[in-house]
Amino acid sequence: MITLGVDVGGTGVKAAPVETTTGEMNSERQRIPTPQPSTPKAVLKVVRRLVKQFEWNGPIGVGVPAVVRDGVTLTAANIHKSWIGTNVRDMLAEATGCPVTVINDADAAGIAEMTFGAGKGRKGTVLVVTLGTGIGTALFHNGVLMPNTELGHIELKGKDAEKYAADIVRKTEDLKWKDWAERVDEYLHEMERLFWPELIVVGGGVSRKHDKFLPRLTVKAEVVPAQMLNEAGIIGAALAASVEAG
């Protein structure tokens, strides 16, 4: 089944049709900068533009940086606060004329990694962590997702963990890899203390440079780089939509 996957990020909205039986993109990924301010209406226009670019008429899966329940976004991490309480699913369905599934973006990335990537076939507790503009998390036990964990917002050093250890912090504070790795290690130790995962999959764009920081980590769990990289959100959103479409 081919489904359109859309990944709404803090800096870009990306989309591509995905063959959900293989996890492969059916055509080249398209990206449009996230509008500022990133209100639901502004982002909706970008998604509609992407749908038109692909001449798409079928199920759409959309990953957004928010807690999502029954199509309604209940938080707004790294997007405009007006998302809170918005029925994004119904808005997008009306705007595109297509059936729409909306899912937390980190959950989407996690689904992709568990289905086709670094977590494929792994049992026990698996934590997928995406390091980017923020910290996203997806928690699985025996392959079953516990949605909307939002563990990037636990307190660490008196602040949101993502304000301390996200990749954007490394860039804005011009941290050396060693110093940033220590922060990531602190965060993962806290995750280990709380959940004791057998496997931690580290994703986000920075996972391309995993050799610069993963070897410095000291947690007991096995830690591996994500395999789906920046395509994970698109693929996972498409998978979620394909399941809902039956």
MDAnalysis code that builds the backbone (N, CA, C; Angstrom):
import MDAnalysis as mda
import numpy as np

u = mda.Universe.empty(738, n_residues=246, atom_resindex=np.repeat(np.arange(246), 3), trajectory=True)
u.add_TopologyAttr("name", ["N", "CA", "C"] * 246)
u.add_TopologyAttr("resid", np.arange(1, 247))
u.add_TopologyAttr("resname", ["MET", "ILE", "THR", "LEU", "GLY", "VAL", "ASP", "VAL", "GLY", "GLY", "THR", "GLY", "VAL", "LYS", "ALA", "ALA", "PRO", "VAL", "GLU", "THR", "THR", "THR", "GLY", "GLU", "MET", "ASN", "SER", "GLU", "ARG", "GLN", "ARG", "ILE", "PRO", "THR", "PRO", "GLN", "PRO", "SER", "THR", "PRO", "LYS", "ALA", "VAL", "LEU", "LYS", "VAL", "VAL", "ARG", "ARG", "LEU", "VAL", "LYS", "GLN", "PHE", "GLU", "TRP", "ASN", "GLY", "PRO", "ILE", "GLY", "VAL", "GLY", "VAL", "PRO", "ALA", "VAL", "VAL", "ARG", "ASP", "GLY", "VAL", "THR", "LEU", "THR", "ALA", "ALA", "ASN", "ILE", "HIS", "LYS", "SER", "TRP", "ILE", "GLY", "THR", "ASN", "VAL", "ARG", "ASP", "MET", "LEU", "ALA", "GLU", "ALA", "THR", "GLY", "CYS", "PRO", "VAL", "THR", "VAL", "ILE", "ASN", "ASP", "ALA", "ASP", "ALA", "ALA", "GLY", "ILE", "ALA", "GLU", "MET", "THR", "PHE", "GLY", "ALA", "GLY", "LYS", "GLY", "ARG", "LYS", "GLY", "THR", "VAL", "LEU", "VAL", "VAL", "THR", "LEU", "GLY", "THR", "GLY", "ILE", "GLY", "THR", "ALA", "LEU", "PHE", "HIS", "ASN", "GLY", "VAL", "LEU", "MET", "PRO", "ASN", "THR", "GLU", "LEU", "GLY", "HIS", "ILE", "GLU", "LEU", "LYS", "GLY", "LYS", "ASP", "ALA", "GLU", "LYS", "TYR", "ALA", "ALA", "ASP", "ILE", "VAL", "ARG", "LYS", "THR", "GLU", "ASP", "LEU", "LYS", "TRP", "LYS", "ASP", "TRP", "ALA", "GLU", "ARG", "VAL", "ASP", "GLU", "TYR", "LEU", "HIS", "GLU", "MET", "GLU", "ARG", "LEU", "PHE", "TRP", "PRO", "GLU", "LEU", "ILE", "VAL", "VAL", "GLY", "GLY", "GLY", "VAL", "SER", "ARG", "LYS", "HIS", "ASP", "LYS", "PHE", "LEU", "PRO", "ARG", "LEU", "THR", "VAL", "LYS", "ALA", "GLU", "VAL", "VAL", "PRO", "ALA", "GLN", "MET", "LEU", "ASN", "GLU", "ALA", "GLY", "ILE", "ILE", "GLY", "ALA", "ALA", "LEU", "ALA", "ALA", "SER", "VAL", "GLU", "ALA", "GLY"])
u.atoms.positions = np.array([
    [0.850, -1.200, 0.000],
    [0.000, 0.000, 0.000],
    [0.882, 1.245, 0.000],
    [0.597, 2.195, -0.867],
    [1.352, 3.441, -0.922],
    [0.547, 4.525, -0.202],
    [1.213, 5.175, 0.754],
    [0.576, 6.195, 1.590],
    [1.479, 7.414, 1.641],
    [0.890, 8.602, 1.677],
    [1.689, 9.818, 1.785],
    [2.040, 10.074, 3.243],
    [3.342, 10.181, 3.518],
    [3.806, 10.518, 4.854],
    [4.265, 11.957, 4.905],
    [3.880, 12.658, 5.966],
    [4.256, 14.063, 6.153],
    [4.862, 14.219, 7.545],
    [6.008, 14.879, 7.612],
    [6.704, 15.109, 8.878],
    [6.803, 16.612, 9.104],
    [6.052, 17.117, 10.098],
    [6.060, 18.545, 10.418],
    [7.128, 18.787, 11.483],
    [8.182, 19.477, 11.103],
    [9.271, 19.766, 12.023],
    [9.353, 21.237, 12.374],
    [10.252, 21.569, 13.287],
    [10.419, 22.951, 13.706],
    [10.972, 23.846, 12.618],
    [11.730, 23.254, 11.670],
    [12.338, 24.063, 10.610],
    [11.849, 23.698, 9.208],
    [11.289, 22.508, 9.035],
    [10.842, 22.101, 7.713],
    [9.679, 21.126, 7.765],
    [8.838, 21.173, 6.739],
    [7.751, 20.200, 6.561],
    [8.140, 19.334, 5.377],
    [8.276, 18.025, 5.622],
    [8.777, 17.095, 4.607],
    [7.709, 16.063, 4.283],
    [7.697, 15.600, 3.046],
    [6.684, 14.634, 2.642],
    [7.188, 13.767, 1.502],
    [6.614, 12.564, 1.426],
    [6.891, 11.649, 0.316],
    [5.890, 10.502, 0.369],
    [5.506, 9.956, -0.790],
    [4.717, 8.729, -0.801],
    [5.608, 7.560, -0.360],
    [5.061, 6.669, 0.451],
    [5.830, 5.560, 1.005],
    [5.137, 4.239, 0.687],
    [5.914, 3.276, 0.207],
    [5.415, 1.904, 0.063],
    [5.509, 1.262, 1.448],
    [4.367, 1.110, 2.104],
    [4.380, 0.749, 3.520],
    [4.738, -0.713, 3.771],
    [4.770, -1.539, 2.742],
    [5.190, -2.932, 2.949],
    [6.712, -3.063, 2.986],
    [7.412, -2.064, 2.441],
    [8.876, -2.116, 2.406],
    [9.531, -0.950, 3.131],
    [8.781, 0.128, 3.373],
    [9.348, 1.320, 3.991],
    [10.112, 2.195, 3.022],
    [10.018, 1.913, 1.748],
    [10.751, 2.700, 0.754],
    [9.894, 3.837, 0.218],
    [10.529, 4.975, -0.030],
    [9.825, 6.091, -0.612],
    [9.585, 5.843, -2.095],
    [8.384, 6.178, -2.510],
    [7.972, 5.922, -3.885],
    [8.458, 6.990, -4.854],
    [8.840, 8.156, -4.314],
    [9.407, 9.230, -5.127],
    [10.259, 10.104, -4.220],
    [10.936, 11.065, -4.795],
    [11.863, 11.894, -4.026],
    [11.131, 12.727, -2.982],
    [11.729, 12.814, -1.813],
    [11.159, 13.603, -0.724],
    [11.130, 15.089, -1.085],
    [10.046, 15.760, -0.699],
    [9.928, 17.196, -0.894],
    [9.942, 17.898, 0.467],
    [10.565, 19.064, 0.528],
    [10.658, 19.800, 1.792],
    [10.333, 21.276, 1.561],
    [9.509, 21.829, 2.449],
    [9.181, 23.254, 2.441],
    [9.466, 23.786, 3.844],
    [10.143, 24.926, 3.961],
    [10.427, 25.479, 5.290],
    [9.152, 25.665, 6.110],
    [9.228, 25.355, 7.383],
    [8.094, 25.565, 8.273],
    [7.806, 27.056, 8.389],
    [6.574, 27.466, 8.138],
    [6.258, 28.902, 8.199],
    [6.412, 29.446, 9.617],
    [6.740, 30.720, 9.692],
    [6.854, 31.400, 10.983],
    [5.945, 32.621, 10.987],
    [5.029, 32.737, 11.917],
    [4.769, 31.785, 12.996],
    [4.123, 30.506, 12.467],
    [4.402, 29.401, 13.149],
    [3.961, 28.084, 12.673],
    [2.580, 27.733, 13.216],
    [1.595, 28.557, 12.887],
    [0.222, 28.303, 13.327],
    [-0.354, 27.114, 12.554],
    [-1.401, 26.493, 13.073],
    [-2.015, 25.379, 12.343],
    [-2.442, 25.759, 10.925],
    [-3.037, 26.941, 10.757],
    [-3.491, 27.353, 9.426],
    [-2.327, 27.532, 8.463],
    [-1.221, 28.100, 8.963],
    [-0.048, 28.314, 8.109],
    [0.574, 26.975, 7.706],
    [0.687, 26.062, 8.648],
    [1.256, 24.743, 8.343],
    [0.316, 23.959, 7.437],
    [-0.982, 24.100, 7.656],
    [-1.966, 23.426, 6.814],
    [-1.772, 23.808, 5.351],
    [-1.517, 25.088, 5.080],
    [-1.300, 25.538, 3.703],
    [-0.084, 24.851, 3.085],
    [0.970, 24.657, 3.896],
    [2.168, 23.980, 3.402],
    [1.873, 22.516, 3.099],
    [1.144, 21.856, 3.986],
    [0.795, 20.444, 3.753],
    [-0.054, 20.315, 2.501],
    [-1.011, 21.213, 2.341],
    [-1.874, 21.173, 1.150],
    [-1.046, 21.374, -0.126],
    [-0.055, 22.243, -0.035],
    [0.837, 22.472, -1.178],
    [1.621, 21.204, -1.526],
    [2.091, 20.505, -0.507],
    [2.827, 19.266, -0.743],
    [1.916, 18.188, -1.340],
    [0.687, 18.124, -0.843],
    [-0.277, 17.161, -1.385],
    [-0.510, 17.433, -2.872],
    [-0.616, 18.703, -3.250],
    [-0.809, 19.057, -4.655],
    [0.424, 18.736, -5.498],
    [1.607, 18.938, -4.923],
    [2.838, 18.632, -5.653],
    [2.895, 17.157, -6.038],
    [2.428, 16.302, -5.142],
    [2.439, 14.872, -5.421],
    [1.173, 14.414, -6.154],
    [0.253, 15.366, -6.398],
    [-1.044, 15.030, -7.023],
    [-1.670, 13.862, -6.272],
    [-1.703, 14.023, -4.952],
    [-2.072, 12.914, -4.080],
    [-3.563, 12.861, -3.807],
    [-4.125, 11.663, -3.829],
    [-5.527, 11.443, -3.488],
    [-5.647, 10.075, -2.813],
    [-5.339, 10.056, -1.527],
    [-5.359, 8.800, -0.778],
    [-5.038, 9.074, 0.678],
    [-4.807, 8.025, 1.484],
    [-4.523, 8.220, 2.904],
    [-3.248, 9.042, 3.127],
    [-3.307, 9.893, 4.141],
    [-2.171, 10.732, 4.511],
    [-1.876, 10.531, 5.990],
    [-0.612, 10.304, 6.316],
    [-0.184, 10.251, 7.708],
    [0.668, 11.469, 8.009],
    [0.390, 12.140, 9.128],
    [1.091, 13.375, 9.469],
    [1.668, 13.264, 10.876],
    [2.975, 13.453, 10.996],
    [3.624, 13.493, 12.298],
    [3.842, 14.930, 12.725],
    [3.447, 15.262, 13.954],
    [3.576, 16.634, 14.452],
    [4.254, 16.622, 15.828],
    [4.999, 17.692, 16.166],
    [5.687, 17.741, 17.457],
    [4.740, 18.133, 18.592],
    [3.823, 17.203, 18.901],
    [2.813, 17.473, 19.919],
    [2.225, 16.154, 20.403],
    [1.674, 16.177, 21.591],
    [0.851, 15.066, 22.045],
    [-0.422, 15.071, 21.207],
    [-0.794, 13.906, 20.688],
    [-1.973, 13.810, 19.827],
    [-2.920, 12.753, 20.395],
    [-4.172, 13.151, 20.556],
    [-5.193, 12.205, 21.005],
    [-6.426, 12.370, 20.127],
    [-6.778, 11.308, 19.420],
    [-7.959, 11.317, 18.547],
    [-7.935, 12.495, 17.585],
    [-6.747, 12.761, 17.018],
    [-6.612, 13.809, 16.022],
    [-6.440, 15.205, 16.557],
    [-6.537, 15.368, 17.879],
    [-6.429, 16.686, 18.513],
    [-5.043, 16.835, 19.130],
    [-4.377, 17.952, 18.857],
    [-3.064, 18.213, 19.445],
    [-3.245, 18.896, 20.798],
    [-2.628, 18.296, 21.824],
    [-2.852, 18.752, 23.196],
    [-1.678, 19.554, 23.760],
    [-0.540, 19.529, 23.065],
    [0.618, 20.320, 23.465],
    [1.187, 20.964, 22.209],
    [2.231, 21.765, 22.374],
    [2.854, 22.414, 21.215],
    [4.343, 22.592, 21.494],
    [5.124, 21.593, 21.148],
    [6.571, 21.656, 21.352],
    [7.235, 22.106, 20.049],
    [7.903, 23.254, 20.099],
    [8.643, 23.783, 18.946],
    [7.739, 24.178, 17.778],
    [6.467, 24.377, 18.052],
    [5.533, 24.963, 17.092],
    [4.659, 25.967, 17.839],
    [3.822, 26.697, 17.112],
    [3.019, 27.761, 17.708],
    [2.036, 27.206, 18.743],
    [1.851, 27.948, 19.828],
    [1.002, 27.487, 20.932],
    [-0.469, 27.357, 20.533],
    [-0.860, 27.952, 19.430],
    [-2.256, 27.855, 18.991],
    [-2.622, 26.444, 18.530],
    [-1.630, 25.544, 18.424],
    [-1.931, 24.151, 18.112],
    [-2.682, 23.467, 19.250],
    [-2.490, 23.941, 20.451],
    [-3.087, 23.270, 21.612],
    [-4.611, 23.297, 21.508],
    [-5.214, 22.107, 21.530],
    [-6.663, 21.975, 21.449],
    [-7.225, 21.977, 20.042],
    [-6.359, 21.969, 19.025],
    [-6.811, 22.014, 17.634],
    [-7.023, 20.602, 17.087],
    [-8.153, 20.382, 16.414],
    [-8.390, 19.100, 15.755],
    [-7.702, 19.137, 14.392],
    [-6.437, 18.806, 14.388],
    [-5.616, 18.883, 13.184],
    [-6.082, 17.869, 12.144],
    [-6.484, 16.708, 12.595],
    [-6.945, 15.685, 11.646],
    [-8.116, 16.176, 10.814],
    [-9.118, 16.749, 11.466],
    [-10.297, 17.210, 10.733],
    [-9.956, 18.385, 9.821],
    [-9.089, 19.296, 10.289],
    [-8.682, 20.432, 9.460],
    [-7.984, 19.973, 8.187],
    [-7.052, 19.023, 8.341],
    [-6.305, 18.537, 7.180],
    [-7.180, 17.721, 6.243],
    [-8.090, 16.941, 6.808],
    [-8.983, 16.134, 5.978],
    [-9.879, 17.038, 5.132],
    [-10.372, 18.102, 5.744],
    [-11.233, 19.043, 5.006],
    [-10.437, 19.771, 3.928],
    [-9.191, 20.144, 4.256],
    [-8.375, 20.924, 3.318],
    [-7.884, 20.098, 2.138],
    [-7.656, 18.805, 2.352],
    [-7.074, 17.954, 1.307],
    [-8.087, 17.035, 0.632],
    [-9.208, 16.808, 1.299],
    [-10.187, 15.861, 0.766],
    [-9.742, 14.416, 0.899],
    [-8.758, 14.170, 1.752],
    [-8.195, 12.825, 1.932],
    [-8.368, 12.371, 3.387],
    [-8.432, 11.055, 3.616],
    [-8.411, 10.572, 5.002],
    [-7.050, 10.840, 5.628],
    [-7.048, 11.384, 6.852],
    [-5.809, 11.822, 7.492],
    [-5.649, 11.162, 8.859],
    [-4.449, 10.700, 9.145],
    [-4.072, 10.208, 10.464],
    [-2.998, 11.126, 11.015],
    [-3.160, 11.589, 12.248],
    [-2.177, 12.472, 12.876],
    [-1.558, 11.754, 14.065],
    [-0.239, 11.848, 14.188],
    [0.498, 11.119, 15.208],
    [1.644, 11.987, 15.712],
    [2.051, 11.775, 16.942],
    [3.230, 12.445, 17.473],
    [4.444, 12.121, 16.605],
    [5.270, 13.129, 16.314],
    [6.365, 12.931, 15.359],
    [7.417, 11.934, 15.843],
    [7.724, 11.936, 17.145],
    [8.701, 10.977, 17.667],
    [8.136, 9.556, 17.634],
    [6.832, 9.434, 17.886],
    [6.196, 8.116, 17.775],
    [6.292, 7.607, 16.337],
    [6.103, 8.530, 15.385],
    [6.218, 8.144, 13.974],
    [7.623, 7.635, 13.667],
    [8.638, 8.369, 14.112],
    [10.016, 7.936, 13.887],
    [10.283, 6.591, 14.549],
    [9.740, 6.414, 15.745],
    [9.919, 5.148, 16.445],
    [9.282, 3.977, 15.719],
    [8.083, 4.191, 15.192],
    [7.402, 3.133, 14.437],
    [8.239, 2.713, 13.238],
    [8.825, 3.690, 12.555],
    [9.666, 3.380, 11.395],
    [10.885, 2.559, 11.812],
    [11.533, 2.959, 12.898],
    [12.726, 2.235, 13.355],
    [12.391, 0.823, 13.838],
    [11.246, 0.662, 14.476],
    [10.853, -0.656, 14.982],
    [10.388, -1.573, 13.859],
    [9.886, -0.996, 12.770],
    [9.369, -1.800, 11.670],
    [10.444, -2.142, 10.649],
    [11.274, -1.165, 10.318],
    [12.253, -1.371, 9.242],
    [13.694, -1.065, 9.640],
    [13.910, -0.487, 10.815],
    [15.232, 0.013, 11.152],
    [15.935, -0.721, 12.280],
    [16.563, 0.072, 13.158],
    [17.446, -0.475, 14.189],
    [16.716, -1.296, 15.238],
    [15.406, -1.095, 15.387],
    [14.652, -1.848, 16.391],
    [13.890, -3.034, 15.838],
    [14.037, -3.308, 14.548],
    [13.274, -4.383, 13.922],
    [13.547, -5.726, 14.606],
    [12.473, -6.382, 15.029],
    [12.582, -7.704, 15.631],
    [13.021, -7.711, 17.083],
    [13.247, -6.538, 17.679],
    [13.729, -6.486, 19.056],
    [12.571, -6.568, 20.042],
    [12.738, -7.412, 21.040],
    [11.746, -7.560, 22.107],
    [12.206, -6.789, 23.339],
    [11.420, -6.887, 24.415],
    [11.741, -6.152, 25.620],
    [11.412, -4.683, 25.465],
    [12.059, -3.846, 26.255],
    [11.802, -2.411, 26.237],
    [12.821, -1.717, 25.342],
    [12.315, -0.972, 24.380],
    [13.155, -0.223, 23.438],
    [12.754, 1.244, 23.514],
    [13.745, 2.098, 23.663],
    [13.506, 3.536, 23.683],
    [14.146, 4.164, 22.451],
    [13.344, 4.852, 21.660],
    [13.857, 5.602, 20.511],
    [13.910, 7.068, 20.911],
    [15.078, 7.684, 20.761],
    [15.288, 9.080, 21.144],
    [15.744, 9.858, 19.917],
    [15.033, 10.923, 19.569],
    [15.445, 11.762, 18.450],
    [16.021, 13.062, 19.003],
    [17.224, 13.395, 18.560],
    [17.921, 14.590, 19.025],
    [17.971, 15.600, 17.885],
    [17.261, 16.702, 18.053],
    [17.212, 17.710, 16.998],
    [16.897, 19.063, 17.597],
    [15.839, 19.723, 17.079],
    [15.393, 20.988, 17.640],
    [14.982, 20.795, 19.094],
    [14.440, 19.636, 19.391],
    [14.101, 19.229, 20.753],
    [14.589, 17.814, 20.976],
    [14.025, 17.156, 21.973],
    [14.266, 15.727, 22.189],
    [12.917, 15.030, 22.120],
    [12.775, 14.142, 21.164],
    [11.561, 13.348, 21.044],
    [11.827, 11.933, 21.506],
    [10.798, 11.273, 22.023],
    [10.966, 9.896, 22.490],
    [9.793, 9.035, 22.056],
    [10.094, 7.766, 21.821],
    [9.057, 6.767, 21.563],
    [9.443, 5.516, 22.351],
    [8.539, 5.037, 23.168],
    [8.807, 3.910, 24.065],
    [7.994, 2.700, 23.626],
    [8.686, 1.572, 23.479],
    [8.047, 0.329, 23.033],
    [8.347, -0.797, 24.012],
    [7.376, -1.688, 24.184],
    [7.626, -2.928, 24.921],
    [7.107, -4.086, 24.083],
    [8.015, -4.979, 23.741],
    [7.699, -6.097, 22.846],
    [7.013, -5.614, 21.569],
    [7.523, -4.496, 21.056],
    [7.031, -3.964, 19.788],
    [5.781, -3.126, 19.875],
    [5.208, -2.994, 21.071],
    [3.966, -2.222, 21.235],
    [4.311, -0.822, 21.728],
    [3.805, 0.187, 21.033],
    [4.085, 1.583, 21.359],
    [3.249, 2.074, 22.528],
    [3.903, 2.804, 23.458],
    [3.184, 3.598, 24.450],
    [3.219, 5.033, 23.943],
    [2.128, 5.539, 23.383],
    [2.184, 6.812, 22.651],
    [2.356, 8.032, 23.546],
    [2.884, 9.098, 22.940],
    [2.929, 10.425, 23.550],
    [3.732, 10.492, 24.849],
    [4.871, 9.811, 24.896],
    [5.639, 9.814, 26.145],
    [6.277, 11.168, 26.455],
    [6.728, 11.921, 25.438],
    [7.233, 13.280, 25.643],
    [8.311, 13.353, 26.732],
    [9.238, 12.414, 26.714],
    [10.251, 12.335, 27.766],
    [11.383, 13.347, 27.576],
    [11.341, 14.105, 26.503],
    [12.293, 15.194, 26.342],
    [11.992, 16.354, 27.263],
    [10.834, 16.288, 27.938],
    [10.424, 17.388, 28.809],
    [10.560, 17.061, 30.288],
    [11.240, 15.963, 30.611],
    [11.539, 15.724, 32.023],
    [12.529, 16.789, 32.494],
    [12.606, 17.007, 33.798],
    [13.518, 18.019, 34.313],
    [14.930, 17.459, 34.421],
    [15.881, 18.199, 33.907],
    [17.291, 17.837, 33.987],
    [18.080, 19.128, 34.195],
    [18.851, 19.172, 35.268],
    [19.614, 20.384, 35.598],
    [18.695, 21.601, 35.758],
    [17.494, 21.347, 36.288],
    [16.572, 22.440, 36.570],
    [15.841, 22.998, 35.370],
    [15.884, 22.299, 34.236],
    [15.194, 22.783, 33.035],
    [14.696, 21.589, 32.230],
    [13.877, 21.876, 31.205],
    [13.475, 20.815, 30.279],
    [14.732, 20.138, 29.731],
    [14.729, 18.819, 29.704],
    [15.911, 18.095, 29.234],
    [16.328, 18.539, 27.837],
    [15.338, 18.832, 26.966],
    [15.696, 19.209, 25.599],
    [16.372, 20.583, 25.533],
    [16.169, 21.402, 26.575],
    [16.857, 22.691, 26.630],
    [18.309, 22.526, 27.090],
    [18.649, 21.323, 27.496],
    [19.990, 21.028, 28.011],
    [20.778, 20.117, 27.072],
    [20.070, 19.196, 26.395],
    [20.803, 18.151, 25.670],
    [20.381, 17.939, 24.227],
    [19.466, 18.740, 23.695],
    [19.085, 18.585, 22.294],
    [20.247, 18.996, 21.383],
    [20.206, 18.563, 20.142],
    [21.287, 18.890, 19.213],
    [21.371, 20.390, 18.943],
    [20.232, 21.062, 18.957],
    [20.266, 22.508, 18.702],
    [21.024, 23.244, 19.802],
    [21.030, 22.677, 21.023],
    [21.793, 23.271, 22.122],
    [23.290, 23.148, 21.842],
    [23.686, 21.991, 21.305],
    [25.098, 21.814, 20.923],
    [25.519, 22.891, 19.924],
    [24.626, 23.173, 18.976],
    [24.953, 24.143, 17.935],
    [24.944, 25.576, 18.467],
    [23.899, 25.937, 19.194],
    [23.773, 27.327, 19.641],
    [24.800, 27.674, 20.711],
    [25.177, 26.702, 21.534],
    [26.180, 26.950, 22.572],
    [27.588, 26.599, 22.098],
    [27.675, 26.144, 20.843],
    [28.968, 25.799, 20.247],
    [29.747, 24.823, 21.127],
    [29.051, 23.768, 21.562],
    [29.663, 22.768, 22.439],
    [30.548, 21.819, 21.642],
    [31.634, 21.407, 22.246],
    [32.450, 20.354, 21.659],
    [31.688, 19.032, 21.765],
    [31.996, 18.106, 20.865],
    [31.296, 16.825, 20.864],
    [31.408, 16.137, 22.218],
    [32.570, 16.204, 22.832],
    [32.787, 15.563, 24.129],
    [31.854, 16.146, 25.189],
    [31.738, 17.474, 25.208],
    [30.903, 18.127, 26.215],
    [29.427, 17.846, 25.981],
    [29.033, 17.861, 24.716],
    [27.627, 17.565, 24.426],
    [27.308, 16.103, 24.720],
    [28.233, 15.200, 24.416],
    [28.028, 13.777, 24.696],
    [27.799, 13.541, 26.187],
    [28.462, 14.310, 27.027],
    [28.262, 14.180, 28.466],
    [26.824, 14.544, 28.847],
    [26.288, 15.553, 28.190],
    [24.897, 15.951, 28.459],
    [23.916, 14.877, 27.991],
    [24.154, 14.360, 26.805],
    [23.299, 13.286, 26.292],
    [23.380, 12.075, 27.207],
    [24.575, 11.781, 27.692],
    [24.779, 10.652, 28.593],
    [23.984, 10.838, 29.895],
    [24.003, 12.042, 30.431],
    [23.220, 12.331, 31.639],
    [21.742, 12.058, 31.391],
    [21.267, 12.527, 30.243],
    [19.855, 12.327, 29.909],
    [19.521, 10.842, 29.771],
    [20.360, 10.101, 29.073],
    [20.084, 8.678, 28.860],
    [20.205, 7.879, 30.161],
    [21.084, 8.295, 31.053],
    [21.151, 7.644, 32.366],
    [19.832, 7.824, 33.119],
    [19.220, 9.005, 32.994],
    [17.931, 9.230, 33.634],
    [16.847, 8.353, 33.007],
    [16.876, 8.209, 31.678],
    [15.938, 7.318, 31.001],
    [16.140, 5.865, 31.465],
    [17.396, 5.494, 31.636],
    [17.697, 4.133, 32.086],
    [17.217, 3.914, 33.521],
    [17.394, 4.911, 34.352],
    [16.950, 4.805, 35.739],
    [15.437, 4.619, 35.835],
    [14.710, 5.253, 34.917],
    [13.253, 5.213, 34.955],
    [12.655, 4.002, 34.239],
    [13.271, 3.563, 33.109],
    [12.618, 2.575, 32.253],
    [13.430, 1.301, 31.993],
    [14.731, 1.328, 32.251],
    [15.597, 0.175, 32.040],
    [15.411, -0.483, 30.671],
    [15.573, 0.277, 29.611],
    [15.465, -0.320, 28.269],
    [16.635, -1.227, 27.954],
    [16.361, -2.272, 27.193],
    [17.443, -3.132, 26.707],
    [18.175, -2.472, 25.538],
    [17.436, -1.655, 24.790],
    [17.997, -1.019, 23.603],
    [17.559, 0.437, 23.549],
    [18.511, 1.321, 23.226],
    [18.217, 2.730, 22.972],
    [18.657, 3.038, 21.547],
    [17.721, 3.524, 20.743],
    [18.004, 3.911, 19.356],
    [18.050, 5.433, 19.293],
    [19.171, 5.971, 18.852],
    [19.346, 7.421, 18.808],
    [19.182, 7.911, 17.372],
    [18.186, 8.762, 17.165],
    [17.896, 9.266, 15.826],
    [17.997, 10.773, 15.747],
    [17.425, 11.342, 14.701],
    [17.579, 12.752, 14.395],
    [18.750, 12.925, 13.439],
    [18.849, 14.093, 12.842],
    [19.907, 14.333, 11.854],
    [21.300, 14.101, 12.399],
    [21.500, 14.348, 13.700],
    [22.831, 14.200, 14.295],
    [23.284, 12.742, 14.332],
    [22.364, 11.812, 14.160],
    [22.754, 10.393, 14.180],
    [23.662, 10.040, 13.004],
    [23.693, 10.904, 11.985],
    [24.638, 10.692, 10.888],
    [26.084, 10.786, 11.383],
    [26.281, 11.518, 12.484],
    [27.618, 11.702, 13.054],
    [27.752, 10.947, 14.375],
    [27.104, 9.786, 14.447],
    [27.048, 9.034, 15.702],
    [28.425, 8.643, 16.233],
    [29.394, 8.522, 15.335],
    [30.739, 8.126, 15.765],
    [31.393, 9.191, 16.638],
    [30.877, 10.418, 16.612],
    [31.464, 11.501, 17.391],
    [30.960, 11.541, 18.831],
    [29.826, 10.850, 19.111],
    [29.309, 10.933, 20.479],
    [28.826, 9.609, 21.078],
    [28.324, 8.675, 20.274],
    [27.848, 7.414, 20.851],
    [28.943, 6.649, 21.591],
    [30.186, 6.580, 21.079],
    [31.217, 5.840, 21.814],
    [31.537, 6.435, 23.183],
    [31.135, 7.656, 23.452],
    [31.422, 8.307, 24.729],
    [30.349, 8.016, 25.782],
    [29.243, 7.380, 25.401],
    [28.141, 7.136, 26.330],
    [28.457, 5.965, 27.255],
    [27.920, 6.026, 28.474],
    [28.266, 5.026, 29.494],
    [27.062, 4.267, 30.047],
    [25.890, 4.427, 29.444],
    [24.712, 3.705, 29.941],
    [24.870, 2.202, 29.735],
    [24.145, 1.427, 30.545],
    [24.233, -0.036, 30.472],
    [23.537, -0.596, 29.227],
    [22.492, 0.083, 28.789],
    [21.735, -0.406, 27.636],
    [22.587, -0.362, 26.369],
    [22.231, -1.227, 25.434],
    [22.852, -1.147, 24.105],
    [22.342, 0.121, 23.426],
    [23.251, 0.935, 22.910],
    [22.872, 2.175, 22.231],
    [23.346, 2.105, 20.788],
    [22.416, 2.293, 19.843],
    [22.753, 2.194, 18.424],
    [22.184, 3.399, 17.677],
    [22.804, 3.772, 16.562],
    [22.238, 4.864, 15.762],
    [21.007, 4.401, 14.996],
    [20.087, 5.319, 14.795],
    [18.914, 5.020, 13.972],
    [19.359, 4.740, 12.540],
    [18.595, 3.932, 11.851],
    [18.922, 3.580, 10.470],
    [18.115, 4.373, 9.453],
    [16.953, 4.886, 9.867],
    [16.069, 5.566, 8.920],
    [16.387, 7.056, 8.795],
    [17.206, 7.573, 9.718],
    [17.665, 8.958, 9.688],
    [16.503, 9.935, 9.517],
    [16.652, 10.944, 8.650],
    [15.628, 11.986, 8.522],
    [14.377, 11.527, 7.789],
    [14.386, 10.309, 7.298],
    [13.206, 9.789, 6.609],
    [12.255, 9.089, 7.574],
    [12.697, 8.871, 8.830],
    [11.923, 8.073, 9.780],
    [10.539, 8.660, 10.039],
    [10.450, 9.991, 10.223],
    [9.164, 10.601, 10.518],
    [8.159, 10.434, 9.397],
    [8.625, 10.587, 8.165],
    [7.757, 10.412, 6.998],
    [7.268, 8.971, 6.907],
    [8.205, 8.035, 7.033],
    [7.869, 6.617, 6.887],
    [6.927, 6.165, 7.997],
    [7.227, 6.572, 9.242],
    [6.372, 6.172, 10.362],
    [4.978, 6.752, 10.279],
    [4.861, 8.003, 9.838],
    [3.537, 8.613, 9.677],
    [2.732, 7.877, 8.611],
    [3.401, 7.505, 7.525],
    [2.729, 6.746, 6.471],
    [2.277, 5.387, 6.984],
    [3.115, 4.734, 7.777],
    [2.749, 3.433, 8.348],
    [1.525, 3.548, 9.252],
    [1.500, 4.593, 10.089],
    [0.358, 4.789, 10.977],
    [-0.935, 4.988, 10.178],
    [-0.842, 5.739, 9.096],
    [-2.030, 5.975, 8.261],
    [-2.486, 4.699, 7.566],
    [-1.522, 3.874, 7.124],
    [-1.874, 2.636, 6.432],
    [-2.584, 1.667, 7.374],
    [-2.146, 1.646, 8.639],
    [-2.806, 0.773, 9.634],
    [-4.240, 1.237, 9.872],
    [-4.412, 2.545, 9.998],
    [-5.750, 3.092, 10.256],
    [-6.663, 2.890, 9.042],
    [-6.071, 2.952, 7.843],
    [-6.881, 2.769, 6.634],
    [-7.262, 1.314, 6.430],
    [-6.531, 0.414, 7.107],
    [-6.833, -1.016, 7.008],
    [-6.276, -1.630, 5.754],
])
